[in-house]
Amino acid sequence: MLEGVEMLLPDRHLVADLLGRYRAWERLVLADPHDDATRRRFEDVAYTLCVLMGQRTAREAILKAESYLRHIRPVPLFAEAEGGRP
């Protein structure tokens, strides 16, 4: 990473959603490994997860996504600039 440059982090809800969809498609592929349409959808979700997490393989992307979701702090509902009120 470049010094002094902040990296944008992916939205935690999007990461959680993609991880859930990856696991759901993975189960479907395992249940019917010869279904080409299911495999393509699974591969599409895996690719998207790789791009979002900046990883080359689905395994690396999953590990990074799981780690990211474990360590990210919850986002406050209201910005501090608004005084924390609705």
N, CA, C and O atoms as a GROMACS GRO file, in nm:
protein
  344
    1MET      N    1   0.084  -0.117   0.000
    1MET     CA    2   0.000   0.000   0.000
    1MET      C    3   0.089   0.123   0.000
    1MET      O    4   0.196   0.123   0.060
    2LEU      N    5   0.046   0.228  -0.066
    2LEU     CA    6   0.120   0.351  -0.072
    2LEU      C    7   0.108   0.428   0.058
    2LEU      O    8  -0.001   0.437   0.115
    3GLU      N    9   0.218   0.483   0.105
    3GLU     CA   10   0.213   0.560   0.228
    3GLU      C   11   0.136   0.689   0.206
    3GLU      O   12   0.150   0.754   0.102
    4GLY      N   13   0.056   0.725   0.305
    4GLY     CA   14  -0.020   0.849   0.297
    4GLY      C   15  -0.144   0.841   0.210
    4GLY      O   16  -0.216   0.940   0.196
    5VAL      N   17  -0.170   0.724   0.151
    5VAL     CA   18  -0.286   0.708   0.065
    5VAL      C   19  -0.385   0.617   0.137
    5VAL      O   20  -0.352   0.505   0.174
    6GLU      N   21  -0.506   0.667   0.156
    6GLU     CA   22  -0.609   0.585   0.219
    6GLU      C   23  -0.680   0.503   0.113
    6GLU      O   24  -0.710   0.551   0.004
    7MET      N   25  -0.707   0.380   0.148
    7MET     CA   26  -0.778   0.291   0.057
    7MET      C   27  -0.926   0.294   0.091
    7MET      O   28  -0.963   0.295   0.209
    8LEU      N   29  -1.009   0.294  -0.010
    8LEU     CA   30  -1.152   0.283   0.013
    8LEU      C   31  -1.186   0.141   0.051
    8LEU      O   32  -1.136   0.046  -0.011
    9LEU      N   33  -1.269   0.125   0.151
    9LEU     CA   34  -1.310  -0.007   0.194
    9LEU      C   35  -1.447  -0.039   0.136
    9LEU      O   36  -1.532   0.050   0.126
   10PRO      N   37  -1.470  -0.164   0.100
   10PRO     CA   38  -1.601  -0.200   0.045
   10PRO      C   39  -1.709  -0.193   0.152
   10PRO      O   40  -1.680  -0.208   0.271
   11ASP      N   41  -1.830  -0.170   0.110
   11ASP     CA   42  -1.944  -0.167   0.200
   11ASP      C   43  -1.960  -0.303   0.266
   11ASP      O   44  -1.964  -0.406   0.198
   12ARG      N   45  -1.968  -0.303   0.399
   12ARG     CA   46  -1.974  -0.431   0.472
   12ARG      C   47  -2.099  -0.511   0.437
   12ARG      O   48  -2.097  -0.634   0.437
   13HIS      N   49  -2.209  -0.441   0.408
   13HIS     CA   50  -2.333  -0.511   0.372
   13HIS      C   51  -2.317  -0.581   0.236
   13HIS      O   52  -2.366  -0.693   0.217
   14LEU      N   53  -2.250  -0.516   0.144
   14LEU     CA   54  -2.226  -0.576   0.012
   14LEU      C   55  -2.135  -0.698   0.026
   14LEU      O   56  -2.160  -0.802  -0.037
   15VAL      N   57  -2.030  -0.687   0.107
   15VAL     CA   58  -1.940  -0.800   0.128
   15VAL      C   59  -2.016  -0.917   0.189
   15VAL      O   60  -2.001  -1.031   0.144
   16ALA      N   61  -2.096  -0.890   0.291
   16ALA     CA   62  -2.173  -0.996   0.357
   16ALA      C   63  -2.271  -1.061   0.259
   16ALA      O   64  -2.287  -1.183   0.258
   17ASP      N   65  -2.336  -0.978   0.176
   17ASP     CA   66  -2.431  -1.030   0.078
   17ASP      C   67  -2.361  -1.120  -0.024
   17ASP      O   68  -2.408  -1.230  -0.054
   18LEU      N   69  -2.248  -1.073  -0.077
   18LEU     CA   70  -2.175  -1.154  -0.176
   18LEU      C   71  -2.124  -1.284  -0.115
   18LEU      O   72  -2.128  -1.389  -0.180
   19LEU      N   73  -2.077  -1.277   0.007
   19LEU     CA   74  -2.029  -1.398   0.074
   19LEU      C   75  -2.143  -1.498   0.092
   19LEU      O   76  -2.125  -1.618   0.072
   20GLY      N   77  -2.259  -1.449   0.130
   20GLY     CA   78  -2.376  -1.536   0.144
   20GLY      C   79  -2.418  -1.596   0.011
   20GLY      O   80  -2.451  -1.715   0.003
   21ARG      N   81  -2.418  -1.513  -0.095
   21ARG     CA   82  -2.455  -1.564  -0.227
   21ARG      C   83  -2.352  -1.665  -0.278
   21ARG      O   84  -2.389  -1.764  -0.341
   22TYR      N   85  -2.224  -1.640  -0.251
   22TYR     CA   86  -2.119  -1.733  -0.290
   22TYR      C   87  -2.145  -1.870  -0.226
   22TYR      O   88  -2.142  -1.972  -0.294
   23ARG      N   89  -2.172  -1.869  -0.098
   23ARG     CA   90  -2.194  -1.996  -0.026
   23ARG      C   91  -2.320  -2.068  -0.075
   23ARG      O   92  -2.323  -2.190  -0.084
   24ALA      N   93  -2.424  -1.991  -0.106
   24ALA     CA   94  -2.549  -2.052  -0.156
   24ALA      C   95  -2.524  -2.117  -0.292
   24ALA      O   96  -2.566  -2.230  -0.315
   25TRP      N   97  -2.457  -2.046  -0.384
   25TRP     CA   98  -2.429  -2.103  -0.516
   25TRP      C   99  -2.332  -2.221  -0.504
   25TRP      O  100  -2.342  -2.317  -0.580
   26GLU      N  101  -2.239  -2.213  -0.410
   26GLU     CA  102  -2.146  -2.324  -0.389
   26GLU      C  103  -2.222  -2.452  -0.351
   26GLU      O  104  -2.192  -2.559  -0.403
   27ARG      N  105  -2.320  -2.438  -0.262
   27ARG     CA  106  -2.401  -2.554  -0.224
   27ARG      C  107  -2.476  -2.611  -0.344
   27ARG      O  108  -2.485  -2.733  -0.360
   28LEU      N  109  -2.529  -2.522  -0.428
   28LEU     CA  110  -2.601  -2.569  -0.548
   28LEU      C  111  -2.509  -2.640  -0.645
   28LEU      O  112  -2.547  -2.741  -0.705
   29VAL      N  113  -2.388  -2.588  -0.662
   29VAL     CA  114  -2.291  -2.653  -0.751
   29VAL      C  115  -2.252  -2.789  -0.696
   29VAL      O  116  -2.240  -2.886  -0.771
   30LEU      N  117  -2.232  -2.797  -0.567
   30LEU     CA  118  -2.196  -2.926  -0.506
   30LEU      C  119  -2.310  -3.027  -0.518
   30LEU      O  120  -2.286  -3.147  -0.532
   31ALA      N  121  -2.434  -2.978  -0.514
   31ALA     CA  122  -2.550  -3.068  -0.526
   31ALA      C  123  -2.566  -3.118  -0.670
   31ALA      O  124  -2.611  -3.231  -0.691
   32ASP      N  125  -2.530  -3.036  -0.768
   32ASP     CA  126  -2.543  -3.075  -0.909
   32ASP      C  127  -2.425  -3.018  -0.989
   32ASP      O  128  -2.440  -2.916  -1.057
   33PRO      N  129  -2.308  -3.082  -0.980
   33PRO     CA  130  -2.188  -3.027  -1.043
   33PRO      C  131  -2.191  -3.020  -1.195
   33PRO      O  132  -2.104  -2.956  -1.255
   34HIS      N  133  -2.288  -3.084  -1.259
   34HIS     CA  134  -2.294  -3.084  -1.405
   34HIS      C  135  -2.390  -2.980  -1.462
   34HIS      O  136  -2.409  -2.973  -1.583
   35ASP      N  137  -2.450  -2.900  -1.376
   35ASP     CA  138  -2.541  -2.794  -1.421
   35ASP      C  139  -2.457  -2.672  -1.459
   35ASP      O  140  -2.408  -2.598  -1.373
   36ASP      N  141  -2.441  -2.651  -1.590
   36ASP     CA  142  -2.356  -2.544  -1.639
   36ASP      C  143  -2.406  -2.404  -1.600
   36ASP      O  144  -2.325  -2.317  -1.568
   37ALA      N  145  -2.536  -2.382  -1.602
   37ALA     CA  146  -2.591  -2.251  -1.567
   37ALA      C  147  -2.562  -2.217  -1.421
   37ALA      O  148  -2.525  -2.104  -1.388
   38THR      N  149  -2.578  -2.315  -1.334
   38THR     CA  150  -2.550  -2.294  -1.191
   38THR      C  151  -2.402  -2.266  -1.171
   38THR      O  152  -2.365  -2.178  -1.093
   39ARG      N  153  -2.318  -2.341  -1.240
   39ARG     CA  154  -2.174  -2.320  -1.227
   39ARG      C  155  -2.134  -2.180  -1.276
   39ARG      O  156  -2.050  -2.116  -1.214
   40ARG      N  157  -2.194  -2.134  -1.384
   40ARG     CA  158  -2.163  -1.999  -1.434
   40ARG      C  159  -2.202  -1.892  -1.333
   40ARG      O  160  -2.126  -1.799  -1.309
   41ARG      N  161  -2.320  -1.905  -1.273
   41ARG     CA  162  -2.364  -1.808  -1.172
   41ARG      C  163  -2.269  -1.809  -1.052
   41ARG      O  164  -2.234  -1.703  -0.999
   42PHE      N  165  -2.229  -1.929  -1.010
   42PHE     CA  166  -2.134  -1.943  -0.900
   42PHE      C  167  -2.002  -1.874  -0.935
   42PHE      O  168  -1.946  -1.802  -0.852
   43GLU      N  169  -1.953  -1.897  -1.053
   43GLU     CA  170  -1.827  -1.836  -1.096
   43GLU      C  171  -1.839  -1.684  -1.108
   43GLU      O  172  -1.744  -1.612  -1.078
   44ASP      N  173  -1.956  -1.634  -1.150
   44ASP     CA  174  -1.978  -1.489  -1.156
   44ASP      C  175  -1.970  -1.425  -1.018
   44ASP      O  176  -1.908  -1.320  -1.001
   45VAL      N  177  -2.033  -1.489  -0.920
   45VAL     CA  178  -2.030  -1.436  -0.783
   45VAL      C  179  -1.887  -1.444  -0.729
   45VAL      O  180  -1.841  -1.352  -0.662
   46ALA      N  181  -1.818  -1.554  -0.757
   46ALA     CA  182  -1.679  -1.570  -0.711
   46ALA      C  183  -1.591  -1.461  -0.771
   46ALA      O  184  -1.509  -1.402  -0.701
   47TYR      N  185  -1.608  -1.433  -0.899
   47TYR     CA  186  -1.530  -1.328  -0.966
   47TYR      C  187  -1.557  -1.192  -0.903
   47TYR      O  188  -1.464  -1.115  -0.876
   48THR      N  189  -1.684  -1.162  -0.880
   48THR     CA  190  -1.720  -1.034  -0.820
   48THR      C  191  -1.658  -1.019  -0.682
   48THR      O  192  -1.609  -0.912  -0.647
   49LEU      N  193  -1.660  -1.125  -0.604
   49LEU     CA  194  -1.600  -1.124  -0.471
   49LEU      C  195  -1.449  -1.102  -0.482
   49LEU      O  196  -1.391  -1.030  -0.400
   50CYS      N  197  -1.385  -1.164  -0.579
   50CYS     CA  198  -1.240  -1.144  -0.600
   50CYS      C  199  -1.209  -0.999  -0.632
   50CYS      O  200  -1.115  -0.941  -0.576
   51VAL      N  201  -1.286  -0.940  -0.721
   51VAL     CA  202  -1.263  -0.800  -0.759
   51VAL      C  203  -1.287  -0.709  -0.639
   51VAL      O  204  -1.205  -0.621  -0.612
   52LEU      N  205  -1.396  -0.728  -0.569
   52LEU     CA  206  -1.430  -0.643  -0.455
   52LEU      C  207  -1.324  -0.650  -0.346
   52LEU      O  208  -1.291  -0.548  -0.285
   53MET      N  209  -1.271  -0.768  -0.322
   53MET     CA  210  -1.174  -0.785  -0.214
   53MET      C  211  -1.029  -0.771  -0.262
   53MET      O  212  -0.936  -0.777  -0.182
   54GLY      N  213  -1.011  -0.752  -0.394
   54GLY     CA  214  -0.876  -0.731  -0.448
   54GLY      C  215  -0.788  -0.855  -0.441
   54GLY      O  216  -0.669  -0.845  -0.414
   55GLN      N  217  -0.847  -0.971  -0.466
   55GLN     CA  218  -0.774  -1.096  -0.458
   55GLN      C  219  -0.781  -1.170  -0.591
   55GLN      O  220  -0.870  -1.147  -0.672
   56ARG      N  221  -0.684  -1.260  -0.612
   56ARG     CA  222  -0.676  -1.332  -0.738
   56ARG      C  223  -0.760  -1.459  -0.741
   56ARG      O  224  -0.805  -1.500  -0.848
   57THR      N  225  -0.782  -1.521  -0.625
   57THR     CA  226  -0.859  -1.645  -0.623
   57THR      C  227  -0.979  -1.631  -0.531
   57THR      O  228  -0.981  -1.547  -0.441
   58ALA      N  229  -1.079  -1.713  -0.555
   58ALA     CA  230  -1.199  -1.710  -0.472
   58ALA      C  231  -1.165  -1.745  -0.327
   58ALA      O  232  -1.219  -1.684  -0.234
   59ARG      N  233  -1.077  -1.840  -0.308
   59ARG     CA  234  -1.039  -1.879  -0.172
   59ARG      C  235  -0.977  -1.761  -0.097
   59ARG      O  236  -1.012  -1.735   0.019
   60GLU      N  237  -0.887  -1.690  -0.162
   60GLU     CA  238  -0.825  -1.573  -0.100
   60GLU      C  239  -0.930  -1.465  -0.072
   60GLU      O  240  -0.927  -1.401   0.033
   61ALA      N  241  -1.022  -1.446  -0.166
   61ALA     CA  242  -1.126  -1.344  -0.149
   61ALA      C  243  -1.219  -1.378  -0.033
   61ALA      O  244  -1.259  -1.289   0.042
   62ILE      N  245  -1.253  -1.505  -0.018
   62ILE     CA  246  -1.339  -1.547   0.092
   62ILE      C  247  -1.270  -1.524   0.225
   62ILE      O  248  -1.330  -1.470   0.318
   63LEU      N  249  -1.144  -1.564   0.234
   63LEU     CA  250  -1.070  -1.545   0.359
   63LEU      C  251  -1.060  -1.397   0.394
   63LEU      O  252  -1.076  -1.359   0.510
   64LYS      N  253  -1.032  -1.314   0.294
   64LYS     CA  254  -1.022  -1.170   0.320
   64LYS      C  255  -1.158  -1.111   0.358
   64LYS      O  256  -1.166  -1.026   0.446
   65ALA      N  257  -1.264  -1.155   0.292
   65ALA     CA  258  -1.398  -1.105   0.323
   65ALA      C  259  -1.439  -1.144   0.464
   65ALA      O  260  -1.493  -1.063   0.539
   66GLU      N  261  -1.412  -1.269   0.502
   66GLU     CA  262  -1.446  -1.314   0.637
   66GLU      C  263  -1.367  -1.235   0.742
   66GLU      O  264  -1.423  -1.194   0.844
   67SER      N  265  -1.240  -1.213   0.717
   67SER     CA  266  -1.157  -1.136   0.808
   67SER      C  267  -1.206  -0.991   0.817
   67SER      O  268  -1.215  -0.934   0.925
   68TYR      N  269  -1.239  -0.935   0.702
   68TYR     CA  270  -1.289  -0.797   0.696
   68TYR      C  271  -1.417  -0.782   0.778
   68TYR      O  272  -1.432  -0.687   0.854
   69LEU      N  273  -1.509  -0.875   0.762
   69LEU     CA  274  -1.636  -0.868   0.834
   69LEU      C  275  -1.618  -0.889   0.984
   69LEU      O  276  -1.694  -0.835   1.064
   70ARG      N  277  -1.519  -0.967   1.023
   70ARG     CA  278  -1.492  -0.988   1.166
   70ARG      C  279  -1.433  -0.864   1.231
   70ARG      O  280  -1.459  -0.837   1.349
   71HIS      N  281  -1.354  -0.787   1.157
   71HIS     CA  282  -1.279  -0.677   1.216
   71HIS      C  283  -1.336  -0.538   1.193
   71HIS      O  284  -1.289  -0.442   1.255
   72ILE      N  285  -1.432  -0.524   1.107
   72ILE     CA  286  -1.486  -0.391   1.079
   72ILE      C  287  -1.578  -0.348   1.192
   72ILE      O  288  -1.656  -0.427   1.245
   73ARG      N  289  -1.568  -0.222   1.226
   73ARG     CA  290  -1.655  -0.166   1.330
   73ARG      C  291  -1.790  -0.132   1.270
   73ARG      O  292  -1.798  -0.092   1.154
   74PRO      N  293  -1.896  -0.149   1.348
   74PRO     CA  294  -2.029  -0.111   1.297
   74PRO      C  295  -2.033   0.037   1.260
   74PRO      O  296  -1.970   0.120   1.326
   75VAL      N  297  -2.105   0.069   1.157
   75VAL     CA  298  -2.121   0.207   1.113
   75VAL      C  299  -2.229   0.272   1.198
   75VAL      O  300  -2.338   0.216   1.213
   76PRO      N  301  -2.200   0.392   1.254
   76PRO     CA  302  -2.304   0.459   1.335
   76PRO      C  303  -2.424   0.496   1.248
   76PRO      O  304  -2.411   0.525   1.129
   77LEU      N  305  -2.540   0.495   1.310
   77LEU     CA  306  -2.662   0.527   1.236
   77LEU      C  307  -2.668   0.673   1.195
   77LEU      O  308  -2.720   0.706   1.089
   78PHE      N  309  -2.614   0.760   1.279
   78PHE     CA  310  -2.619   0.903   1.250
   78PHE      C  311  -2.478   0.960   1.256
   78PHE      O  312  -2.400   0.925   1.345
   79ALA      N  313  -2.447   1.045   1.164
   79ALA     CA  314  -2.314   1.106   1.159
   79ALA      C  315  -2.294   1.198   1.280
   79ALA      O  316  -2.388   1.262   1.327
   80GLU      N  317  -2.170   1.202   1.328
   80GLU     CA  318  -2.138   1.289   1.441
   80GLU      C  319  -2.166   1.434   1.408
   80GLU      O  320  -2.203   1.512   1.497
   81ALA      N  321  -2.148   1.473   1.283
   81ALA     CA  322  -2.170   1.613   1.242
   81ALA      C  323  -2.315   1.654   1.264
   81ALA      O  324  -2.345   1.773   1.277
   82GLU      N  325  -2.405   1.557   1.267
   82GLU     CA  326  -2.545   1.588   1.287
   82GLU      C  327  -2.582   1.584   1.436
   82GLU      O  328  -2.699   1.592   1.471
   83GLY      N  329  -2.481   1.571   1.523
   83GLY     CA  330  -2.508   1.569   1.665
   83GLY      C  331  -2.559   1.436   1.716
   83GLY      O  332  -2.601   1.425   1.831
   84GLY      N  333  -2.556   1.334   1.632
   84GLY     CA  334  -2.600   1.201   1.674
   84GLY      C  335  -2.751   1.189   1.690
   84GLY      O  336  -2.799   1.096   1.754
   85ARG      N  337  -2.826   1.282   1.634
   85ARG     CA  338  -2.971   1.278   1.645
   85ARG      C  339  -3.035   1.254   1.510
   85ARG      O  340  -2.980   1.291   1.406
   86PRO      N  341  -3.151   1.191   1.512
   86PRO     CA  342  -3.222   1.167   1.385
   86PRO      C  343  -3.270   1.297   1.320
   86PRO      O  344  -3.331   1.294   1.214
   0.00000   0.00000   0.00000
